[in-house]
Amino acid sequence: MTSPTFADLTTIGVGGSIARFIEPDSRVGVIEAVEDADDRGVPLCVIGGGSNMLVSDEPFMGFVVRDARRSIGVPDEVAPVEGDDRTVHVSAEAGTNWDDLVEFCVRLGLEGVEGLSGIPGTVGASVVQNIGAYGQEVADSVDSVEVWDRETKKVVELTPADLHFGYRTSALKSSMYQAPATPADKYFPTPRYVVLSVTFALRHSATGVVNVGQLARALGVETGTRLETQAIRDAVLAVRAGKGMLEDPNRYASPWMRGTKEDRTIAAAMDALKAVNGSTDPDYNRHSCGSFFMNPVLTADAAATLPEDAPRFAAPLPDGSGTQGVKTSAAWLIDHAGFHKGFAVREGAAASLSTMHTLALTNRGSATAADVAELARTVQNGVESAFGVRLVPEPVAIGIDLR
């Protein structure tokens, strides 16, 4: 086969051709591929599941590296524990499909990541973005991250303190940007630190806590209730499906995606798709980057200018100062600026907001990256005009300026 395009590798299904695509199947191979790109001075994109990126339609004249290592191991033997410490460590290579890891942990009776079920992507990408949902963040469970430091050319083990996790960010992600949505001069679109593997510290327990009201309502219980982690996982997947915020499992039929996810979890996802939609046809509401915009965290003064009914939650400002700010809802701002579910910039446009969720920008089957970018800018400009808030995109935008 020739090299894939980014449209072949991403959940939103857009993006241009790739000069060189490499899939190393060893730790040394990953490092050598990264080193080769850096030594040649060519652009480098280390890609995971392709779920959190929007790439230009123009050719990418560099290396795209996808880690083909997908092993999961348990350094601690999962056995009846003695004493009060119920911690179990699970290590996964960076190329492991994230939901495969969650399914593995739930099946083994481990608590700590069940709320993160259904999030597309890989283990390596999970710590760059600090993925989170339904009362959990990956930062809550990370014990250590093994990385290749492109600056010192050494393998380094980073602790949670080193990683500086924040809302949808980490030291890894921060190395790619000089300001929100503004790429750094040196390390973009791949961080200075390339993830090789992640070790998680989970709890040996078949039950977990239902942390948020939306999930509690779906399960018919009170917030704070402990339930089987499998029941929590099932409920999270059902809630996500109801909002179209799952990837389309049909993508794994592509020759470029085969082998990147366990057959067992693909089959389960296809069954669930049929149960929700009545068929296994492609679901274009799922052809997206997930949540496209981050929830803004504003100063108290900026938040005071919002309408009284705008959602408000306490959260630290993203500047790293530790100053308390106010987080509001990007979805609320989008909807109240007049961009409702299914919005498109023109009738028949190939890109639109999801018909199920205003935060997802979707490819309706024939969109280009330019179509998606036009939609994104239209929403950004409209929200800024209505509320004075510039929404920051969550996906990595390569060759596209969405500042």
N, C-alpha and C positions, 0 to 999 in steps of 0.2 A: 504494500500500500504506500501511496505517497503520504506526505505529511498532512495532518488534519488542519482544519481551520479552527479559529476560536469558536465559531458557530457549532462545530462538532463537539467541543469540549465543555461548553458552558450551559447552565440551566436555562438561561434566557435565549440561547440559540442564535446569537449574533456575533459578529467579529470576523476580522480578515484572515488572510493566509499567514502561515508560520514558516519562517525560513528554515528552522531546524527544530525538530521535536525529538526529545530524548526521554526514555523511560528506564532509568537505572533500577536494577533489581538487587543492589547491594549498597551498604552504607558507604563503602569506598567509592562506588560508582556515582552516588549522589554528589559526594564532595568533589570528585574529579570533574563532573559535568559543570558544577558551579564554578570551580576554579578555571576551567577551560574558557567559559564565557567571560569571566573577570579578566583573565590574562589577555584575551583578545580585545577587550574593551567593547564588547557588543552588549546590547540590551539583554537582560535576563529576567525571565518570568518563571518562577517556581509556582506551578499550579497544583491545586488540590482537586476538589470536586467541581471547580468552575462555577460555584454557586454565588460567589460574592465579588464578581467582577463584570465590568462593562468595557468591552474592548472595541476600539475603532474598527471601521470597515477596511482601513488601509492595511497593507502587508506589515507584519511585525518582523523587522529585519534583525532578529536576534535568536537566542535560544529559549525554548520553552521546555522546562524540565518537570516531569511528573514522576514522583517517587512511586515505584511499583512494589515497595515493601509493605506488607499488610499484616504482619504477625502481631498477635496479642498474647501476652504472657502474664503469669501471676507469680512474681518472685516469692511471695508468702504463700504457703500452701493453704488453700481454702479448706479448712477443717474446723471441727468444734474448737472454739477458743477458750482459753483459760484466763481468769481474772477479768478486769474491767475493760481492757483494751481490745476493741473489736475492729481495729484498723486492718484493712487488707490493701496491699499495693498491687496495682495493675499497670503494666507497661505496654505501650502500643507504639508501633513504628509510625512515622509521620504519614505514610500513604494510606493508612487504615481508614476505611469509610467510617465517619463519625457514628452514624446510627447503627452500624454493625457493632461498634464498641459498646454502645448503650444496650443493645439487645443482649450481648454477651454478659455484661455486668448484671443485668436484671435476671437473666437465666441462672447465673451463679449465686443469686441471693445477696447481691451487693447494693447498698444504698448510696446515692450521692449524685447520680447523673440522669435519673429517670425522667426528671422534668425537662431535660434537653432532648428528649426523643423527637425524631423526625426532622431535626435540623440537618440540612444537606451539607456536604463538604467532607473534609478529612480531619483527622486528629491533629495534624500539623497546623492546619489553618485555624483550628478551634482556639488555640492559645494566642495566635496573632490577633484575632478579633475579640477575644474574650467573649465567646458566644454566651447567650443567656436567654432564658425564658421560664415562665411559670415558677418564679421564686428561686431559681438556681442560676448560677454562672459557672463557667468552667473554672474560673479562678478559685471557687470554693473547694475544689477537689484536687487541684494540681499540687503535686509534691515536688517535682523537679522537671526541667525541660533540657534535653540534650540538644545542643545547637552547634552548627559550624559558623564561626565568627569570620566573616569575609574580610574584616579589617586586620585582625591579628593572624588569620589563617590557622586557627586552632579550634579543636573541639572543646566546648565549654559546657559545664552543667550550671544552669541558672535556677535559682530558687524563686519562690513566689515574691520575695522581697526584691530580687533583682528585676523581676518582670514588670513591676509597677502597674499592676492591673488596674483598670478603671472601666467606666461604662463604655463598652464596645471598643476597648483599646488596651494596649500593652506597650512595654518598651520596644517590642519587636515592631509593632505597627508604627509607633512614634518615629522610629528610625527612617521611615519612608516619607515623612511629611515635614515640611518646615512651617506649615500653618494648615488649618483645616482645608482639606481638598486641594492643597498646594503641594505637589511632589517635591521631595528633597532633591538636591542637585546630584547626589551620589547614589543613594540606595533607593531606587524606584524602578520597576514596580515590585521588587523583591527586597525584603528587609535586610539589614546588615547581618542579622542572625537567621540562618536557615535551619528550621526545625528538623531534627533527625529522629527523635523519639520523645515521648512524654510518659512520665510516671505519675499515676493518680493515687491518692490516698482515699479509699472508700471505706464504708462501714459494713461489716458483716451483719446484714439484717435483711430479712425478706419484706420488711415494711419501710415506708417512707412517709414524710410529712406532706400533706396537701397544703401548700404555702399560699396560694392566691385564691381570691374569691371566684374568679371565672372557672377555675378547675374544680373548686369545691362544689359549685352549682352543677357542673357537669356530672359530678359523682354523687350528688345528693347528700353531701355531708357538710359539716362545719369546717371553716378554715382552721388549720392546726390539727386536724384529725390524722391519725396514722392509719394507712391502708397498705395493702400489698403493693410492692413496687410495680408488679406487672399490671395491676389495675390502674395505677397512676399513669404508667406508660401508655396503656390502651386509651385512657381518657385524653391524654395530651395529643396523641395521634388523631383521635376523633375530632377534638376541638380544632386542631390545625387543618384537618381535611375540610371542616365546615367553613373555613375562611380561605380555602385554596392555598394555604401556606405550607404546602409540602411539594417536593419535587415530583415531576412526572416520571414514574418508573419506566415508562416506554423508552426513555433515553438510554437505558442499559442494553437495548437491542442493537444499538449502534456498534459497529466493529471497533470504534475508538473508545467505547466505554465498557466493553465486555471485560469481565474479570476484576473490575474496580469495586464491586460490591458483591456480598455473599448472595448466592442463588436463593437461599432460604428467605432472606429479608426482601429480595426483589419480588419473589412469589407472594409473600405476605402483602407487600405494597400493591401489587397488581390486584389481588383479591379485594383489598380495601378500596381501591379505585373503582372497581366494578360495583361494589356494594354502595358506594356514594353516588356514582354517576349512572349506574345501570349498564355500563359498558367499559371496556378497557381502551377506548379510543383516546387519542391525545387530549389532554385537558389544558387548554391554553391559559387558563387562570394560573396554572402552575409553571408556565414558561416565563419565569421572572428571576430576579436576584433576591427574592424574599423581600424583607422590609427594605425599601430603597433609601429612605431617609432616616437619620437618627433623631430620636426625641431631643429637642433642644434643651439645653441646660442654661438658664438665663440668670443674670444678676437680679436681685430683688427689685431694683428700680425698673429694669426691662420687663420683668414679669408683671409689675403693677400696671403696665399699659395694656395688658391683654384684657379681653372681656371677662367679666366676673365669673362666667360659667366655664371658662377654659380650665382644663385639668391642671392641678398643681401638686407637685410632690417634692419634698426636700431631697436635694442631691448636691454633692460637692461640685464646684465649678471645674470645667475640664482643663483649666490652666495650670493645675498641679499645686495651686497655692493652699489648698485645703479649705478655702473659704466656702461657706455654705451658699448654694444657689437654689434655684427653683427649676425643676424639670417639668416640662409640659409635653403634650402629646402631639407628635407630628401628624398623625392621622386626623386628629381633631382639627388642627390648623388647616390641613388640606381640604377637608370636607367643608369647613365653615368659610373658607375662601372661595367656595363655589365649585370645587373640583370633586364631584361625587363619583361613586362607584361606576366604572365603565366609561369615564370621561376620556375623550380623544380630542386631539387638536383640530381635527376635521372629520367629517362623516366618511366612514370607510377606511380610516387610517389603520395602518398595520400594527401600530402600538397604541395601547390604551391602559388606563388604570384597570386593575382587576375588577370584574363585576361583583366580587365578593369582599374586597378589602382595598381601601384607598391607598394603603402604603405600598402596594405591589404594582410596579410598572411591568406590563406584560407584552410579550410578542404574540400577536394573534395568528402567527403562522408564516408570515412573509416579511416581517419587520427587519430593518437594518439597524445597526448601532446608531446611525444618524437619526432614525425615526425615534428611537428610545431617548436619545439625548435631547431632541426637540421637545418631547413630552416632559422630560425632567426639568428643563429650563422653564417651560411654560408654567409648571407647578411652582417652581422656586420663585419665579418673578411674581406670580399671583399671590402667594403667601406673604412675600415680602411687602408687596403693595398693600395688602389688607392688614397685616399685623406688625410690620417692621422686623420680621424675623427671617433670616436667610437660612433655609434648610441645608444641612450638610449631608451629602450622599454617604450611605454606608458602604456600598461596593467600592472596590478599587477601580478607578476610571483610568484606562490606559489609552493615551492618544486622544482623549476627550476632556475638555475643560468644563467642569461643572462647579466652579467656584461661585 
